[in-house]
């Protein structure tokens, strides 16, 4: 049975037991990994947390799932004390998320690229951490290690954490076909190791980067949802991105929210636009 068949059954009229089992598995896994990651990685020192807070701003794009956003922010605060910028294009944008969290309300359904660019423009620190709202951070989400890597390697623009999808416990790596045909040749060959970390064509939307580097690429606001492959295709030849397999955070989707998914899966216009931009008949 393929993934789409499973998804349809879980969303269907009689999928209640499957949905309960899915959520129960997610919660159990998160509870376990939090303990294991704390034991493995320990806690940041006060000085480390202060330096990260001074040098890094976290940006989060959210849409129509305030509970998911609150879960993300609560977990982020276990590892990050700095400023967080939330771009929200929900019908009713969130309000009053606490000290150090700024909200940028956007026009309804204005899209991921518009929100990401607005959040990026609000960043004043040298480094930016980019994430989606359905991420859960643990002690394994070691922003200090990523920051230290960028300090040690001025030729690298972006250090990605590994995103582990729950409850399937799957970390997806981007292959060499991750970019659109026609993307520029990389500055550093893909697969080359820089101090043990591989140079990759595309990463999860879960990374620490130099703010000025991301400003050189930005997100294409002609798109609404399907922005990920386009961003890294345009970044090829401009940014050097590495993947840190030992650093991770956890992806907890919302596959059963029909209102959210109606907008999330409305991508036909984006695919047509990407086909025009990149000259391909089957954009993804």
N, C-alpha and C positions, 0 to 999 in steps of 0.2 A: 504494500500500500504506500503510495507516495505522500509527500508532505501536504500537498494541496487537498488530497482526499481526507487526510486526518483533520486538517483545518476545517474543512466543510462540515465534517461530522461533529466536531467539537463546538462549532458555532450553531449547529442545527437545533431544532426543537427538542430533541432527545439527548442532547450533548451535555446536559447538566452534570452527570456523574464524571464524565471525562474532564470537564472544566474544573470541578472540585479537586480531582486527582492531580491535575496539572498545577494548580495553585498550591496545593499541599506539598507537592514535590519541590516546587520553587522555594517555598518558605523553609522547608527542612534543609535544603541544600545551602541556602544563604546562612542559616544559623550555624551550620557546620563550618563553612568556609571562613566565616568571621572568626571563629575560635582558632582554626588552623592557621590562618594568615597572621593573626596576632601572635601566635606562638612562634611562627617562622620569622616574621619580620620585626617583631617588637614594636616599640613606640618611638616616634620622633622625639628628639630633645627639644627643649624650649627654644634654644637658639636656632635649630633647624626650622622649626615651625615659623619663627619670627622672620627668618630670611626668605622663606617661601612666600609668606604673606606680603613682604615688602616688594618682591620682584615679580610676582605672578598674579594675574587676574584670571578667574575662571569664567567662561562664557557658556551659557546653556540656552538652547532653543527649545521652546515648549509649545504645545498646542493641545488644548482640550483634554488635558489629563492632570489636573492639579494634584491629585493624590500621588501620582507617579512622580511629579516634580518634587513634592515635599519629601518623599522617600529618598530621592536623589540628593537633595540638599542636606538632609539630615545625615546621610552617609558621608557626603563630602566634608561636612564639618568635623568628622572624626579624624580627618587627615589634612585639612586645609583651613587656615584661619583668615585667609585674605579676602579681598573683595570678589564678589560674584555678581555677574551681570546676566539677567534673565530677559530674553526677548520672547514675548508672548503674543501670538496672534489669535488667541481664543476669542469666542464671543464675548466673554467677560474675563479680561486679563486678571491674573492674580494680583493681590495687594498685600502690603505689610508682611513681608517674608522674614523680617528680622534685621538686626544690625548687620551692616556690611553687605547687604544684598540689594542691588538696584534693579528695578523692573522697567523695561522698555515696552510699553503697550504698543502693539502694531495693529493696523487694520485687519479685520477678520480674514483669515485664510490667505494672508498675503504671501506666505510661503517660507520655506526654509532659507533660501539664499538671502532674501530681504532681511530676515531676522538675524541671521549670522553676521551679515555685514553691519547691521545696526549695532549689534553687541560688540563687534570688533572695533567699530569707530569710537566706542565708549571706553576702550582700554587705554590706560595711560602708562602701564608698566612695560618693561622691556620684553616680558614673556607672557604668553597667553596659553591657557589650558582650554581646549575646545572639547565639549562633550554634549551628548544628547541627554534628554531628561529621563530616559528609562535605564540609567546606569546606577549600579550600587557599588560604592567604593568601600574598600577594606584596607587593612594595613599593607596589603600587597600592592595597593595603588600608590607606589612610592614616588611622589612628585619630586622629592629631594634627589633621588637617584637620577631621574631624567634631567633635572636642572644641572646637576653636577656633570652629566655627560655633555650637555650643550656647552658648559663652561670649558670643558677639556677639549672640545672639538668644534672650533669656530667655523669649520667648513660644513657642519651639519645644521640644518634648519629646524628639524622636527624629530621628536622622539615619541613614538607611539607606544601606548600600553597594549597589551593583549586583551581583547574583549572575549569573555567566555559567556556563551549563550546558555542560559538556564531555561528549563531543567534538563536540556539535552546534553549539557556539559561539553559543548563544542566550541573550539576556537578556530575561526575561519581565517586562513592565510590567503592573501592575494597572490595569484599566479602572474606569470609574465604577460598574460593576455588581459590583465586588469584594466589597461588603458585603451582608449579609442584608437583605431588606426589613424595615423596622422599626427599623433602626439610627438613632441620633440624628443630627440635622443636625450637620455639622462646625462646630467653633469658627471655623475659617478656611476659606473656600471651596476645595474641591478644584480643583487647577489653578492657583491663585494662586501667583505667584512670591514667595519671600522671599529677597532677596539672590541671585537667580538660580536658586534651587532650588525645584521645584514641590512644593506641598502635595499629598499623595497619600492615598487612602483605606486602602491596604494596602501593606506592603512585604515583601520577603523576611525570613526569620528570620536577619537579618544586619545588625545595627544597634547604634549607640551611643545610649543613652538616659539620661535622668535616672532614677536609681533610685527616687526617691520617686514619679515619674510612673508607672512600671511597677507599683509597689506598689498604686497606686490602681485598676488594672485587673486584674492577675494573670491566671492561666489557670484555666479552669473544670475542676475535677477530676472532674466527672461524665463528662467525655470522656476517652478514652484516646489516640486518635491524631489525630482530625480537629479540631484546635484552632486552626488558623491564621486562617481566615475568621471564626470566632467571636470570637477575641481582638480583631481589628481592628474588628469590628462593634460590640463592646461599648466599644471605645476611642473610637469616633467621638463627637464632642462633648466628649470629655475630654482626649484627646491631640492635639497637632499634630505630624504626621509629614511629613518631607520626604525626597526621594530625591536622592542625589548620584550622578549618572550617571558622573562622572569617577572616582569611587572604586569599586573592585571587588575581588571575590574569586571563586574558581572552585569550581563545584559538581561533584563527582565521585561519582556515584551507585554503588550496589551492586545492579544489576538482576539479577544471576545467583546470588544467595545464597538458595536455596529456604527455609532455616529462617528467616532474617531476614524475607524477604518474606511468608511465611505469616502472621506477626504484623503486619507493616507494612500488609498489604492486608486485614486482618480489621477492617473498619470498619462493618459493618452496624449494630451496636448504636449506634455514634456517630451515624450518619446518622439513625437513628430518634430519638435523643435531640435532635439538632439540629432535626429537624422539629417536635418538641414545643416546644422552646424558642422557635424563631423562627416557628412557624406556617407552615412551607413544606413542600410535598410533595416537593421535590427539592433537599435540602440538599447542598452540596459542600464 
